[in-house]
Amino acid sequence: MTEILLDKFLDVFNNDILPLTYKGVNSGNKIFGAAIIRKDNYSLVVAGSNNETENPLWHGETYTLKKFYEINKKK
């Protein structure tokens, strides 16, 4: 893992995943979150957190994948 990728991961974790997770935990969800970043420039594509209060299958990684596949549907 390169230093740039590690820095980006920590940035996304602190600035995108943690705020979503904090909000989710306050709404009754568990603490799991995830993010999808671009391989070519490490930019954030989408971040998500556990959303099992809406659907018990939407753990952090599953809900983030759901949001990822909805991106093109919004356009």
PyMOL CGO cylinders between C-alpha atoms (Angstrom):
from pymol import cmd
from pymol.cgo import CYLINDER

trace = [
    CYLINDER, 0.00, 0.00, 0.00, 1.46, 3.33, -0.97, 0.3, 1, 1, 1, 1, 1, 1,
    CYLINDER, 1.46, 3.33, -0.97, 1.74, 6.23, 1.42, 0.3, 1, 1, 1, 1, 1, 1,
    CYLINDER, 1.74, 6.23, 1.42, -0.62, 8.28, -0.79, 0.3, 1, 1, 1, 1, 1, 1,
    CYLINDER, -0.62, 8.28, -0.79, -3.27, 5.54, -0.70, 0.3, 1, 1, 1, 1, 1, 1,
    CYLINDER, -3.27, 5.54, -0.70, -2.91, 5.14, 3.05, 0.3, 1, 1, 1, 1, 1, 1,
    CYLINDER, -2.91, 5.14, 3.05, -3.27, 8.91, 3.54, 0.3, 1, 1, 1, 1, 1, 1,
    CYLINDER, -3.27, 8.91, 3.54, -6.38, 8.93, 1.33, 0.3, 1, 1, 1, 1, 1, 1,
    CYLINDER, -6.38, 8.93, 1.33, -7.85, 5.96, 3.19, 0.3, 1, 1, 1, 1, 1, 1,
    CYLINDER, -7.85, 5.96, 3.19, -7.38, 7.72, 6.53, 0.3, 1, 1, 1, 1, 1, 1,
    CYLINDER, -7.38, 7.72, 6.53, -8.86, 10.92, 5.10, 0.3, 1, 1, 1, 1, 1, 1,
    CYLINDER, -8.86, 10.92, 5.10, -11.95, 9.10, 3.79, 0.3, 1, 1, 1, 1, 1, 1,
    CYLINDER, -11.95, 9.10, 3.79, -12.30, 7.16, 7.01, 0.3, 1, 1, 1, 1, 1, 1,
    CYLINDER, -12.30, 7.16, 7.01, -12.13, 10.26, 9.22, 0.3, 1, 1, 1, 1, 1, 1,
    CYLINDER, -12.13, 10.26, 9.22, -14.06, 12.70, 7.03, 0.3, 1, 1, 1, 1, 1, 1,
    CYLINDER, -14.06, 12.70, 7.03, -16.64, 10.50, 5.30, 0.3, 1, 1, 1, 1, 1, 1,
    CYLINDER, -16.64, 10.50, 5.30, -17.17, 7.12, 6.98, 0.3, 1, 1, 1, 1, 1, 1,
    CYLINDER, -17.17, 7.12, 6.98, -16.95, 8.21, 10.63, 0.3, 1, 1, 1, 1, 1, 1,
    CYLINDER, -16.95, 8.21, 10.63, -19.48, 11.08, 10.35, 0.3, 1, 1, 1, 1, 1, 1,
    CYLINDER, -19.48, 11.08, 10.35, -21.97, 8.76, 8.62, 0.3, 1, 1, 1, 1, 1, 1,
    CYLINDER, -21.97, 8.76, 8.62, -21.37, 6.08, 11.22, 0.3, 1, 1, 1, 1, 1, 1,
    CYLINDER, -21.37, 6.08, 11.22, -21.76, 8.54, 14.10, 0.3, 1, 1, 1, 1, 1, 1,
    CYLINDER, -21.76, 8.54, 14.10, -25.09, 9.67, 12.65, 0.3, 1, 1, 1, 1, 1, 1,
    CYLINDER, -25.09, 9.67, 12.65, -26.16, 6.06, 12.07, 0.3, 1, 1, 1, 1, 1, 1,
    CYLINDER, -26.16, 6.06, 12.07, -25.30, 4.95, 15.60, 0.3, 1, 1, 1, 1, 1, 1,
    CYLINDER, -25.30, 4.95, 15.60, -27.37, 7.83, 16.96, 0.3, 1, 1, 1, 1, 1, 1,
    CYLINDER, -27.37, 7.83, 16.96, -30.25, 6.46, 14.86, 0.3, 1, 1, 1, 1, 1, 1,
    CYLINDER, -30.25, 6.46, 14.86, -29.88, 2.95, 16.32, 0.3, 1, 1, 1, 1, 1, 1,
    CYLINDER, -29.88, 2.95, 16.32, -27.52, 1.32, 13.80, 0.3, 1, 1, 1, 1, 1, 1,
    CYLINDER, -27.52, 1.32, 13.80, -24.25, -0.47, 14.50, 0.3, 1, 1, 1, 1, 1, 1,
    CYLINDER, -24.25, -0.47, 14.50, -20.83, 1.03, 13.85, 0.3, 1, 1, 1, 1, 1, 1,
    CYLINDER, -20.83, 1.03, 13.85, -19.83, -0.53, 10.51, 0.3, 1, 1, 1, 1, 1, 1,
    CYLINDER, -19.83, -0.53, 10.51, -19.10, 1.60, 7.46, 0.3, 1, 1, 1, 1, 1, 1,
    CYLINDER, -19.10, 1.60, 7.46, -17.38, 1.38, 4.10, 0.3, 1, 1, 1, 1, 1, 1,
    CYLINDER, -17.38, 1.38, 4.10, -16.22, 3.43, 1.15, 0.3, 1, 1, 1, 1, 1, 1,
    CYLINDER, -16.22, 3.43, 1.15, -15.49, 2.87, -2.51, 0.3, 1, 1, 1, 1, 1, 1,
    CYLINDER, -15.49, 2.87, -2.51, -12.61, 4.84, -3.94, 0.3, 1, 1, 1, 1, 1, 1,
    CYLINDER, -12.61, 4.84, -3.94, -11.35, 5.13, -7.51, 0.3, 1, 1, 1, 1, 1, 1,
    CYLINDER, -11.35, 5.13, -7.51, -8.29, 3.04, -8.29, 0.3, 1, 1, 1, 1, 1, 1,
    CYLINDER, -8.29, 3.04, -8.29, -6.77, 5.61, -10.67, 0.3, 1, 1, 1, 1, 1, 1,
    CYLINDER, -6.77, 5.61, -10.67, -6.75, 8.70, -8.41, 0.3, 1, 1, 1, 1, 1, 1,
    CYLINDER, -6.75, 8.70, -8.41, -8.03, 7.46, -5.03, 0.3, 1, 1, 1, 1, 1, 1,
    CYLINDER, -8.03, 7.46, -5.03, -10.97, 9.86, -5.05, 0.3, 1, 1, 1, 1, 1, 1,
    CYLINDER, -10.97, 9.86, -5.05, -14.07, 8.97, -3.10, 0.3, 1, 1, 1, 1, 1, 1,
    CYLINDER, -14.07, 8.97, -3.10, -16.88, 7.48, -5.15, 0.3, 1, 1, 1, 1, 1, 1,
    CYLINDER, -16.88, 7.48, -5.15, -19.31, 6.76, -2.33, 0.3, 1, 1, 1, 1, 1, 1,
    CYLINDER, -19.31, 6.76, -2.33, -19.26, 6.18, 1.42, 0.3, 1, 1, 1, 1, 1, 1,
    CYLINDER, -19.26, 6.18, 1.42, -21.87, 4.50, 3.53, 0.3, 1, 1, 1, 1, 1, 1,
    CYLINDER, -21.87, 4.50, 3.53, -22.58, 3.16, 6.96, 0.3, 1, 1, 1, 1, 1, 1,
    CYLINDER, -22.58, 3.16, 6.96, -24.72, 0.50, 8.55, 0.3, 1, 1, 1, 1, 1, 1,
    CYLINDER, -24.72, 0.50, 8.55, -28.40, 1.13, 7.81, 0.3, 1, 1, 1, 1, 1, 1,
    CYLINDER, -28.40, 1.13, 7.81, -30.00, -1.93, 9.32, 0.3, 1, 1, 1, 1, 1, 1,
    CYLINDER, -30.00, -1.93, 9.32, -32.75, 0.07, 10.99, 0.3, 1, 1, 1, 1, 1, 1,
    CYLINDER, -32.75, 0.07, 10.99, -34.18, 0.53, 7.49, 0.3, 1, 1, 1, 1, 1, 1,
    CYLINDER, -34.18, 0.53, 7.49, -33.33, -2.99, 6.28, 0.3, 1, 1, 1, 1, 1, 1,
    CYLINDER, -33.33, -2.99, 6.28, -31.60, -5.69, 8.38, 0.3, 1, 1, 1, 1, 1, 1,
    CYLINDER, -31.60, -5.69, 8.38, -29.47, -6.72, 5.37, 0.3, 1, 1, 1, 1, 1, 1,
    CYLINDER, -29.47, -6.72, 5.37, -27.91, -3.28, 4.92, 0.3, 1, 1, 1, 1, 1, 1,
    CYLINDER, -27.91, -3.28, 4.92, -24.70, -3.65, 6.87, 0.3, 1, 1, 1, 1, 1, 1,
    CYLINDER, -24.70, -3.65, 6.87, -22.11, -0.96, 6.14, 0.3, 1, 1, 1, 1, 1, 1,
    CYLINDER, -22.11, -0.96, 6.14, -20.47, -2.66, 3.17, 0.3, 1, 1, 1, 1, 1, 1,
    CYLINDER, -20.47, -2.66, 3.17, -23.75, -3.91, 1.69, 0.3, 1, 1, 1, 1, 1, 1,
    CYLINDER, -23.75, -3.91, 1.69, -25.45, -0.53, 1.97, 0.3, 1, 1, 1, 1, 1, 1,
    CYLINDER, -25.45, -0.53, 1.97, -22.41, 1.18, 0.43, 0.3, 1, 1, 1, 1, 1, 1,
    CYLINDER, -22.41, 1.18, 0.43, -22.55, -1.19, -2.55, 0.3, 1, 1, 1, 1, 1, 1,
    CYLINDER, -22.55, -1.19, -2.55, -26.28, -0.47, -2.89, 0.3, 1, 1, 1, 1, 1, 1,
    CYLINDER, -26.28, -0.47, -2.89, -25.56, 3.26, -2.96, 0.3, 1, 1, 1, 1, 1, 1,
    CYLINDER, -25.56, 3.26, -2.96, -22.78, 2.69, -5.53, 0.3, 1, 1, 1, 1, 1, 1,
    CYLINDER, -22.78, 2.69, -5.53, -25.11, 0.89, -7.94, 0.3, 1, 1, 1, 1, 1, 1,
    CYLINDER, -25.11, 0.89, -7.94, -27.72, 3.62, -7.54, 0.3, 1, 1, 1, 1, 1, 1,
    CYLINDER, -27.72, 3.62, -7.54, -25.34, 6.37, -8.70, 0.3, 1, 1, 1, 1, 1, 1,
    CYLINDER, -25.34, 6.37, -8.70, -26.09, 5.93, -12.41, 0.3, 1, 1, 1, 1, 1, 1,
    CYLINDER, -26.09, 5.93, -12.41, -29.83, 5.61, -11.75, 0.3, 1, 1, 1, 1, 1, 1,
    CYLINDER, -29.83, 5.61, -11.75, -29.86, 9.16, -10.34, 0.3, 1, 1, 1, 1, 1, 1,
    CYLINDER, -29.86, 9.16, -10.34, -28.41, 10.65, -13.53, 0.3, 1, 1, 1, 1, 1, 1,
]
cmd.load_cgo(trace, "trace")
